[in-house]
């Protein structure tokens, strides 16, 4: 089975619609996908309906932002019950945290002579984030490309990077569990931890109910995949993977970096 369980659409900071992504996944021979937009499940119903029409397996998902002592930690929330009566209210609060950060980023950019119309961006996409702001900066000619934006302005530690109140990783895991889902630690390599540090980091998350590690993320080399898969096996977690496809410059092109889940991962995810 060829899977990609980390994909973005224009419901957050991707460029393709949920329907487009499902069509592309089918055309490129994928058997199962999950759209994991940032802090929103807005595209789920549309994508799930299209996947059902095309006979493609589909996992409900989103990428939830959290912060641990200034470190960005993303949690992939799979199989969440989006029909739960509480769900929309809680997601609205999470989205508001993201919006407050955007406001602060735009204010900092203005201090550096870069004027971004946040309201206009909100009309273009459902969930604005740094990547959306970065593309707008490129469009307006402030930077040559998105990589340039992050290296000069929006990357961690850069002049316009902002860290406002966000969920903690434990809160992101508990949120996912509260709505019946499976919490998976996204792109662990991006935490920049050695093996010992990483294992110590995940222990409290496992205790809180972490269900998996994105061991087969597209940038992981063989050694890193082996380590993260070993950690998943040691702590009885599922091991997922994905392309993190946003567009043709962010992530890797859909269908080029799929992964084949183990029987255990398939069983727990229900695919």
RANOR-V347299 format. One record per residue. N is the residue number from 1. RES is the residue in three letters. PSI is psi in whole degrees, -180 to 180 (* if undefined). D_FIRST is the distance of its C-alpha to the first C-alpha in Angstrom with 2 decimals. Layout:
[[N,RES,PSI,D_FIRST] [N,RES,PSI,D_FIRST]]
//
This chain:
[[1,UNK,127,0.00] [2,UNK,118,3.82] [3,UNK,152,6.32] [4,UNK,108,10.08] [5,UNK,28,12.22] [6,UNK,91,15.55] [7,UNK,145,17.06] [8,UNK,151,20.70] [9,UNK,-177,22.67] [10,UNK,6,26.38] [11,UNK,-17,26.72] [12,UNK,-105,27.16] [13,UNK,20,27.36] [14,UNK,-179,24.84] [15,UNK,-11,26.22] [16,UNK,151,23.96] [17,UNK,162,24.10] [18,UNK,-41,21.30] [19,UNK,-41,21.23] [20,UNK,-44,21.12] [21,UNK,-43,18.08] [22,UNK,-44,16.13] [23,UNK,-46,17.48] [24,UNK,-41,16.58] [25,UNK,-43,12.92] [26,UNK,-46,12.79] [27,UNK,-31,14.93] [28,UNK,13,12.94] [29,UNK,17,9.74] [30,UNK,147,7.78] [31,UNK,-27,5.99] [32,UNK,137,7.61] [33,UNK,164,10.72] [34,UNK,127,13.87] [35,UNK,126,17.22] [36,UNK,67,19.32] [37,UNK,157,22.77] [38,UNK,116,25.62] [39,UNK,29,27.52] [40,UNK,144,26.78] [41,UNK,20,24.59] [42,UNK,-32,26.51] [43,UNK,-1,23.71] [44,UNK,-51,21.50] [45,UNK,-43,23.10] [46,UNK,-44,23.04] [47,UNK,-41,19.41] [48,UNK,-40,18.38] [49,UNK,-41,20.63] [50,UNK,-39,19.32] [51,UNK,-41,15.65] [52,UNK,-41,16.95] [53,UNK,-37,18.91] [54,UNK,-2,16.10] [55,UNK,30,13.68] [56,UNK,133,11.27] [57,UNK,143,10.26] [58,UNK,135,12.66] [59,UNK,124,13.92] [60,UNK,135,17.65] [61,UNK,166,18.69] [62,UNK,158,21.45] [63,UNK,111,22.65] [64,UNK,128,25.90] [65,UNK,138,28.58] [66,UNK,168,30.70] [67,UNK,138,33.30] [68,UNK,106,34.50] [69,UNK,47,37.87] [70,UNK,-3,37.32] [71,UNK,125,33.78] [72,UNK,124,31.10] [73,UNK,122,28.26] [74,UNK,138,25.35] [75,UNK,124,23.47] [76,UNK,120,20.27] [77,UNK,107,21.02] [78,UNK,152,18.14] [79,UNK,32,18.71] [80,UNK,142,22.37] [81,UNK,91,24.69] [82,UNK,-6,26.01] [83,UNK,-4,28.33] [84,UNK,134,30.30] [85,UNK,-30,33.93] [86,UNK,-18,34.23] [87,UNK,-51,31.12] [88,UNK,-38,32.65] [89,UNK,-45,35.69] [90,UNK,-43,33.85] [91,UNK,-33,31.57] [92,UNK,-39,34.78] [93,UNK,-39,36.26] [94,UNK,-42,33.28] [95,UNK,-34,33.42] [96,UNK,-36,37.16] [97,UNK,-42,36.75] [98,UNK,-41,34.69] [99,UNK,-39,37.40] [100,UNK,-37,40.16] [101,UNK,-42,38.55] [102,UNK,-43,38.33] [103,UNK,-43,42.01] [104,UNK,-38,42.94] [105,UNK,-47,41.01] [106,UNK,-37,42.71] [107,UNK,-40,46.06] [108,UNK,-41,45.60] [109,UNK,-39,44.64] [110,UNK,-35,47.83] [111,UNK,-22,49.83] [112,UNK,18,48.62] [113,UNK,18,49.60] [114,UNK,115,46.16] [115,UNK,116,46.27] [116,UNK,129,43.10] [117,UNK,95,43.36] [118,UNK,-38,40.94] [119,UNK,-39,41.84] [120,UNK,-40,40.96] [121,UNK,-38,37.53] [122,UNK,-27,36.89] [123,UNK,-21,37.59] [124,UNK,-36,34.94] [125,UNK,156,32.00] [126,UNK,-30,31.46] [127,UNK,103,30.94] [128,UNK,139,32.87] [129,UNK,-172,32.05] [130,UNK,-37,33.06] [131,UNK,-38,30.74] [132,UNK,-44,32.33] [133,UNK,-39,35.76] [134,UNK,-44,34.99] [135,UNK,-36,34.07] [136,UNK,-38,37.29] [137,UNK,-38,39.28] [138,UNK,-45,37.99] [139,UNK,-37,38.84] [140,UNK,-4,42.30] [141,UNK,11,42.87] [142,UNK,-28,43.17] [143,UNK,162,40.52] [144,UNK,-34,38.98] [145,UNK,176,35.31] [146,UNK,-38,33.16] [147,UNK,-42,33.07] [148,UNK,-41,36.86] [149,UNK,-48,37.06] [150,UNK,-35,35.22] [151,UNK,-31,37.15] [152,UNK,-33,40.45] [153,UNK,-50,40.22] [154,UNK,-9,37.18] [155,UNK,160,35.49] [156,UNK,129,36.23] [157,UNK,-6,39.89] [158,UNK,171,40.82] [159,UNK,-28,43.81] [160,UNK,16,42.10] [161,UNK,138,39.40] [162,UNK,135,39.91] [163,UNK,101,38.88] [164,UNK,-176,39.88] [165,UNK,124,39.20] [166,UNK,171,35.49] [167,UNK,153,33.62] [168,UNK,162,33.38] [169,UNK,-39,30.02] [170,UNK,-41,31.20] [171,UNK,-38,32.03] [172,UNK,-40,28.61] [173,UNK,-46,27.00] [174,UNK,-36,29.61] [175,UNK,-48,29.16] [176,UNK,-45,25.47] [177,UNK,-38,26.40] [178,UNK,-33,29.32] [179,UNK,27,27.16] [180,UNK,16,24.78] [181,UNK,-176,21.97] [182,UNK,121,20.06] [183,UNK,125,21.55] [184,UNK,130,19.61] [185,UNK,120,21.67] [186,UNK,153,20.70] [187,UNK,69,21.05] [188,UNK,-27,23.17] [189,UNK,-32,24.45] [190,UNK,-7,26.45] [191,UNK,-15,28.53] [192,UNK,48,30.18] [193,UNK,148,30.72] [194,UNK,176,31.10] [195,UNK,-43,29.26] [196,UNK,-45,32.13] [197,UNK,-41,32.55] [198,UNK,-44,28.89] [199,UNK,-40,28.93] [200,UNK,-35,32.17] [201,UNK,-41,30.82] [202,UNK,-18,27.87] [203,UNK,-51,29.95] [204,UNK,-29,31.68] [205,UNK,-40,28.49] [206,UNK,-44,26.87] [207,UNK,-34,30.12] [208,UNK,-13,29.94] [209,UNK,13,26.49] [210,UNK,133,23.98] [211,UNK,-19,20.55] [212,UNK,173,18.53] [213,UNK,137,18.62] [214,UNK,70,16.73] [215,UNK,-29,16.63] [216,UNK,37,14.23] [217,UNK,149,16.34] [218,UNK,-26,16.79] [219,UNK,-7,20.36] [220,UNK,132,19.90] [221,UNK,179,20.91] [222,UNK,-43,19.88] [223,UNK,-43,22.71] [224,UNK,-42,21.94] [225,UNK,-42,18.26] [226,UNK,-43,19.62] [227,UNK,-49,22.29] [228,UNK,-34,20.37] [229,UNK,-36,17.78] [230,UNK,-42,20.94] [231,UNK,-41,22.47] [232,UNK,-45,19.55] [233,UNK,-43,19.82] [234,UNK,-40,23.62] [235,UNK,14,23.82] [236,UNK,44,21.12] [237,UNK,158,19.13] [238,UNK,156,15.47] [239,UNK,117,14.12] [240,UNK,-178,12.51] [241,UNK,164,12.52] [242,UNK,172,13.34] [243,UNK,-18,15.49] [244,UNK,34,18.46] [245,UNK,123,19.02] [246,UNK,-51,22.44] [247,UNK,-165,23.89] [248,UNK,8,24.26] [249,UNK,-14,26.23] [250,UNK,115,24.56] [251,UNK,-166,21.12] [252,UNK,151,19.11] [253,UNK,138,18.30] [254,UNK,133,15.28] [255,UNK,-10,12.42] [256,UNK,-16,14.06] [257,UNK,55,12.78] [258,UNK,168,9.16] [259,UNK,158,7.86] [260,UNK,111,5.38] [261,UNK,151,7.14] [262,UNK,167,9.38] [263,UNK,-37,10.26] [264,UNK,-46,13.17] [265,UNK,-43,11.64] [266,UNK,-42,9.52] [267,UNK,-47,12.86] [268,UNK,-39,15.03] [269,UNK,-19,13.29] [270,UNK,35,13.08] [271,UNK,*,9.54]]
//
